[in-house]
Amino acid sequence: MTGIIPIADNIAVASVIAEESHPYPFVCAPAQPTIQGPEGILYDFNDGARVLLPQGRWRVALLDDDSGNILFHCESGAGWVTSAKKYFVRFRIQVWRGDEAIPLLDETLSLKDRDVLISFPTGTLGDLLGWFQYAERFRLLHECRLECAMAQNIITLLEGQYPEIRFSIPDAIQHRTPYATYRVGLFFGGNTTHQPIDFRQAGFHRIAGHILGVDVREEAPRLNLNASRTITEPYVCIGVQSTCQAKFWNNGHGWAEVVMHLKKLGYRVLCIDRDPRTGQGFVWNHIPYGAEDFTGNLPLQERVDLLRHASFFIGLASGLSWLAWAAQIPVVLISGFSLPGAEFYTPWRVFSSHGCSGCWDSLQETFDHRDYFWCPRHKGTDRQYECTRLITGKQVCGVMDRLHAQLQDK
């Protein structure tokens, strides 16, 4: 392809297609564009705007139709032209033959009554619960035929509440030639190709709204909340486990103090983590002393049924807190590696400003999934994980007391 013309220095121009590596195993776009245009031109909006040109002499322009900005313009022979941006943009594709004045192809993205795929990563709970309602918002806005690819356990949890959406696991997509595809995930390393802003600036769940171009205000997904109560006594559910040590409450006395205090307030304390203990090397995290063992790899709906009738939930910046939020109960969320705006809003957020904090949200740090003991600023020093070590049992119990008093007044 020749004659690539950047319209403005601060606008990312289109590029010849290349297979990209992604941080998640997303569903791949079809090998060729799915729509037949005039004179053998193929195009679609899978993985951005894509044009495949036959032999000949062509001029191609890609525009943002909402603003009228020309994002890219070039002259080309046979080959690919694709947009640099892969998130939602209302692209307009124009293709001229040679020096002709009227374009042979002039197509503006319109999703109404079109097959659209949103690909989500697998192996994550909280992320999907935070992101999913943005997909529903997208479907309603564009009136498209939406298919969502995700893990089976999330499908089982959600599909009954969203009959207008097709759900598929990534290996069994129902419509393999969609008109448009979007990938919702966390893109690290300052990526501006798959997200319009860095997710650390938006809050990781709200980035889905930015990627899909919809209202970014958070909203919990719809769940089946109709289960009957099975435990007669007042109870609180807790989740103490997570996927890396930075996310744990690294105060050695904290959970024991919380459990003891909850019992004094008259609650049973049920630990509902999947695993009774997690860790790596010489560091292992166990069910707090005095908590009842309700752990197990159970269907998510069973967890929802239990959470629904809990007085409240106490947990970390991890999946069970998001599940409790979606179950519409109060959530006491303890985290220091993330800032309070990083997760869903809860008036019962517990955070300490007395030490290092917020590395997850810092644009100067990059989270390393492979390092279980990730602590980018103080690893190997006596300040490691002080973001949560400085959150005391007294502090969390004080938050619980206020919540308990509020519940008693109802």
C-alpha positions in Angstrom: 0.0 0.0 0.0 1.4 3.4 -0.9 0.7 7.0 -0.2 -0.4 6.8 3.5 -1.4 10.3 4.5 -1.8 11.2 8.2 -4.4 14.0 8.3 -3.2 15.4 11.6 -0.2 14.5 13.8 -2.3 13.8 16.8 -4.7 11.5 15.1 -3.8 7.8 14.8 -4.0 6.8 11.2 -5.1 3.6 9.7 -2.7 0.8 9.0 -2.1 -2.3 7.0 -3.7 -5.1 8.9 -1.4 -7.2 11.1 -2.2 -10.0 13.6 -2.0 -8.3 17.0 -1.3 -9.9 20.3 -4.0 -9.1 22.9 -3.9 -9.4 26.7 -6.9 -11.7 26.6 -7.8 -14.6 24.3 -10.7 -12.7 22.6 -12.7 -14.1 19.7 -10.9 -13.4 16.5 -12.5 -11.4 13.7 -13.4 -13.3 10.6 -10.4 -13.8 8.3 -11.9 -11.6 5.6 -14.5 -8.7 5.8 -18.0 -10.1 5.8 -19.8 -7.6 3.5 -19.6 -7.7 -0.3 -19.3 -4.2 -1.8 -19.1 -3.0 -5.4 -16.4 -4.2 -7.8 -15.2 -6.9 -5.4 -14.5 -4.6 -2.5 -15.0 -6.3 0.9 -15.6 -4.4 4.1 -17.0 -4.6 7.6 -16.5 -3.3 11.2 -15.0 -6.3 12.9 -12.0 -5.2 14.9 -12.4 -1.6 13.7 -13.2 -0.5 10.1 -11.8 -3.0 7.6 -11.5 -2.8 3.8 -10.0 -5.5 1.5 -9.4 -4.1 -2.0 -9.1 -6.1 -5.2 -6.6 -5.4 -8.0 -6.8 -1.9 -9.2 -6.0 1.7 -8.3 -8.0 3.0 -5.3 -8.4 5.9 -2.9 -9.6 5.1 0.6 -10.8 7.4 3.4 -11.8 6.5 6.9 -13.8 9.1 8.8 -15.4 9.6 12.2 -18.9 10.3 11.0 -20.0 11.9 14.3 -17.3 14.6 14.2 -16.6 14.6 10.4 -12.9 14.2 11.0 -11.0 12.4 8.4 -8.9 9.8 10.3 -7.1 8.4 7.3 -6.7 8.8 3.6 -4.5 6.9 1.1 -4.0 5.7 -2.4 -3.6 1.9 -2.7 -3.5 -1.1 -4.9 -4.8 -4.5 -3.9 -4.6 -5.1 -0.1 -6.0 -4.3 3.3 -6.8 -1.0 4.9 -7.9 -1.0 8.6 -8.5 1.6 11.3 -6.0 2.0 14.1 -8.9 2.3 16.6 -10.7 -0.9 17.5 -13.3 0.5 20.0 -16.6 2.0 19.0 -16.4 4.8 16.5 -19.1 5.6 14.0 -16.8 4.9 11.1 -17.5 6.0 7.6 -15.7 4.1 4.8 -15.2 5.7 1.4 -13.5 4.1 -1.6 -12.9 5.7 -5.0 -11.6 4.1 -8.1 -8.6 5.9 -9.5 -9.3 9.6 -9.9 -13.1 9.3 -10.0 -14.9 12.0 -8.1 -17.8 9.9 -6.8 -17.0 7.1 -4.4 -17.9 3.5 -5.4 -18.4 2.7 -1.7 -19.7 5.1 0.9 -20.8 3.2 4.0 -21.4 4.6 7.5 -21.6 2.2 10.3 -25.2 1.5 11.3 -25.8 -1.3 13.8 -29.6 -1.4 13.7 -30.9 -5.0 13.0 -27.3 -6.1 12.4 -25.4 -9.0 14.0 -22.9 -7.6 16.5 -20.5 -9.6 18.7 -19.1 -8.3 22.0 -16.2 -10.5 23.1 -15.4 -10.6 26.8 -12.4 -12.4 28.5 -12.9 -15.6 30.4 -11.6 -16.6 33.8 -12.9 -13.4 35.6 -16.0 -12.7 37.7 -15.9 -9.2 39.0 -14.8 -7.7 35.7 -17.7 -9.3 33.8 -20.3 -8.2 36.4 -19.0 -4.7 36.2 -18.9 -4.6 32.4 -22.0 -6.5 31.3 -24.7 -3.9 31.7 -22.8 -1.7 29.3 -23.4 -4.4 26.7 -27.1 -4.3 27.3 -27.0 -0.5 27.2 -25.3 -0.8 23.8 -27.9 -3.2 22.5 -30.7 -0.9 23.5 -29.1 2.1 22.0 -28.3 0.6 18.6 -31.2 -1.9 18.3 -28.8 -4.6 17.1 -28.9 -8.3 17.3 -26.3 -8.8 20.0 -24.2 -11.9 20.8 -21.9 -11.9 23.8 -19.0 -14.3 24.2 -17.9 -15.2 27.7 -17.3 -18.1 30.1 -20.0 -20.6 30.7 -20.4 -19.9 34.4 -21.2 -16.3 33.7 -23.6 -17.2 30.9 -25.5 -19.5 33.3 -25.8 -16.7 35.8 -27.0 -14.0 33.3 -28.8 -15.5 30.3 -32.2 -16.0 32.0 -32.3 -12.2 32.7 -31.4 -11.1 29.2 -33.5 -13.0 26.7 -32.8 -10.6 23.9 -29.1 -11.3 24.0 -27.4 -14.4 22.5 -24.8 -15.9 24.8 -21.9 -18.1 23.6 -18.7 -19.5 24.9 -15.7 -18.2 22.8 -15.3 -21.6 21.0 -18.9 -21.8 20.0 -19.9 -18.5 18.5 -23.3 -18.7 16.8 -22.8 -16.0 14.2 -19.4 -16.2 12.7 -19.8 -13.4 10.2 -21.0 -10.4 12.3 -21.2 -6.9 10.9 -19.2 -5.5 13.8 -17.2 -6.9 16.8 -16.0 -5.2 19.9 -13.6 -6.4 22.6 -14.2 -5.4 26.2 -11.3 -5.9 28.6 -8.5 -4.3 30.4 -5.7 -3.1 28.1 -2.4 -2.4 29.8 0.7 -0.5 28.8 -1.0 2.7 27.8 -3.0 1.0 25.0 -5.0 3.6 23.1 -5.9 1.2 20.3 -8.6 -0.8 22.1 -9.8 1.9 24.5 -10.3 5.6 24.0 -8.7 6.4 27.4 -6.6 4.4 29.9 -8.9 2.3 32.1 -6.9 3.4 35.1 -8.3 6.9 34.6 -11.9 5.8 34.3 -12.3 3.0 36.8 -11.9 -0.5 35.4 -15.6 -1.2 35.1 -16.5 2.1 33.5 -14.0 1.5 30.7 -16.5 -0.8 29.1 -18.8 2.2 28.6 -16.0 4.1 26.9 -15.1 1.2 24.7 -18.7 0.7 23.6 -19.5 4.4 23.3 -22.4 4.4 25.8 -23.3 6.1 29.0 -20.5 5.3 31.4 -22.5 5.5 34.6 -22.2 2.2 36.5 -25.1 -0.1 36.8 -25.3 -3.6 38.2 -26.4 -6.5 35.9 -29.8 -8.1 36.4 -29.7 -11.3 38.4 -32.3 -13.8 39.6 -32.9 -12.6 43.1 -36.0 -14.7 43.8 -34.6 -17.4 46.0 -36.2 -18.1 49.4 -34.3 -17.5 52.6 -32.8 -20.7 54.0 -31.0 -19.4 57.1 -33.3 -18.0 59.8 -30.7 -16.1 61.9 -29.2 -12.8 60.8 -25.9 -13.5 58.9 -23.1 -11.7 57.1 -21.1 -13.2 54.3 -17.4 -12.5 53.9 -14.9 -13.1 51.2 -11.2 -13.0 52.2 -9.5 -14.6 49.2 -8.2 -13.0 46.0 -5.9 -13.6 43.0 -2.8 -11.8 44.2 -1.4 -10.8 47.6 -1.8 -7.0 46.9 -5.6 -7.4 46.9 -5.7 -9.1 50.3 -6.4 -7.4 53.6 -2.8 -7.8 54.8 -3.5 -6.9 58.4 -2.7 -10.0 60.4 -5.4 -9.3 63.1 -8.0 -7.6 61.0 -10.3 -10.5 60.0 -10.3 -12.1 63.4 -11.4 -8.8 65.0 -14.1 -8.4 62.4 -15.5 -11.9 62.9 -15.5 -11.5 66.7 -17.2 -8.1 66.4 -19.9 -9.4 64.0 -20.7 -12.2 66.4 -21.1 -9.6 69.2 -23.6 -7.8 67.0 -25.6 -11.0 66.7 -24.6 -12.2 63.2 -23.5 -15.5 62.0 -20.4 -15.1 59.8 -20.3 -17.2 56.6 -17.1 -17.4 54.5 -18.2 -18.0 50.9 -14.9 -18.0 49.1 -14.4 -20.7 46.5 -11.3 -21.9 48.2 -10.7 -22.2 52.0 -7.1 -21.2 51.6 -5.0 -19.6 48.8 -1.5 -18.4 48.5 1.9 -19.1 47.0 5.3 -20.2 48.4 5.4 -19.5 52.1 2.4 -17.2 52.2 -1.1 -18.7 52.6 -4.4 -17.0 53.5 -7.0 -19.0 55.4 -10.6 -18.7 56.5 -10.6 -16.3 59.5 -10.9 -17.9 62.9 -14.5 -18.2 64.0 -16.1 -17.9 60.6 -18.3 -20.7 59.3 -16.9 -22.6 56.3 -19.3 -22.1 53.4 -16.5 -22.3 50.8 -16.6 -24.4 47.7 -16.7 -24.3 43.9 -20.4 -23.8 43.7 -22.6 -22.4 40.9 -22.7 -18.7 41.0 -26.5 -18.7 41.3 -26.2 -20.5 44.6 -23.8 -17.8 45.9 -26.4 -15.2 44.8 -29.2 -17.0 46.6 -27.1 -16.9 49.8 -26.0 -13.3 49.4 -29.4 -12.1 48.7 -30.6 -12.6 52.2 -27.4 -11.6 54.0 -27.5 -8.5 56.0 -24.4 -7.3 54.2 -21.1 -8.5 52.6 -17.5 -7.8 53.6 -14.8 -8.4 51.0 -12.0 -7.1 48.9 -11.6 -5.6 45.5 -12.5 -9.0 43.9 -15.3 -10.9 42.3 -17.4 -11.8 45.3 -17.8 -8.1 46.2 -19.1 -7.4 42.7 -21.5 -10.4 43.0 -22.8 -9.0 46.3 -23.2 -5.6 44.7 -25.2 -7.2 41.9 -27.3 -9.0 44.5 -28.3 -5.6 45.8 -27.0 -5.9 49.4 -24.7 -3.4 51.2 -21.0 -4.1 50.6 -18.1 -3.2 52.9 -15.2 -3.2 50.5 -11.6 -3.2 51.9 -8.9 -2.2 49.5 -5.8 -0.1 49.4 -4.0 -1.1 46.2 -6.9 0.5 44.4 -8.4 3.9 45.0 -12.0 4.2 46.1 -13.2 5.3 42.7 -11.8 2.2 41.0 -14.7 0.0 41.9 -18.5 0.4 42.2 -19.7 3.0 44.6 -20.4 1.9 48.1 -20.8 4.2 51.1 -19.0 1.5 53.1 -15.7 1.6 51.2 -12.7 1.2 53.6 -9.4 2.9 52.7 -6.4 4.2 54.5 -4.7 7.4 53.4 -1.8 7.0 55.9 0.6 5.2 53.7 1.3 4.1 50.1 -1.8 3.4 48.1 -3.4 3.3 44.7 -0.7 1.5 42.6 -3.4 -0.3 40.6 -4.7 3.1 39.4 -1.4 4.8 38.8 -0.3 5.5 35.2 3.3 5.1 36.4 2.8 1.4 37.4 1.8 -1.6 35.3 0.1 -4.5 37.0 2.0 -7.8 36.5 -0.4 -10.7 36.5 2.4 -13.2 36.7 3.8 -11.8 40.0 1.7 -13.1 42.9 3.6 -10.8 45.3 3.4 -7.7 43.1 4.0 -4.5 45.0 5.6 -2.1 42.6 6.9 0.5 45.0 7.9 -1.4 48.2 8.3 -5.0 47.4 10.9 -6.7 49.7 10.8 -3.8 52.2 9.0 -3.4 55.5 6.5 -1.2 53.7 5.3 -3.9 51.4 1.4 -4.0 51.3 1.2 -1.2 53.8 -1.8 0.0 51.8 -3.9 -2.6 53.6 -1.8 -3.3 56.6 -2.7 0.2 57.8 -6.4 -0.6 57.5 -7.1 -1.8 61.1 -9.8 -4.0 62.5 -11.0 -1.0 64.5 -11.5 1.0 61.3 -13.5 -1.8 59.6 -15.5 -2.5 62.8 -16.4 1.2 62.9 -17.8 1.1 59.4 -19.7 -2.1 60.3 -21.2 -0.4 63.4 -22.6 2.5 61.3 -24.0 0.1 58.7 -25.5 -2.1 61.4 -27.1 0.9 63.1 -28.6 1.9 59.8 -30.0 -1.5 59.2 -31.5 -1.6 62.7 -33.3 1.7 62.0 -35.1 0.3 58.9 
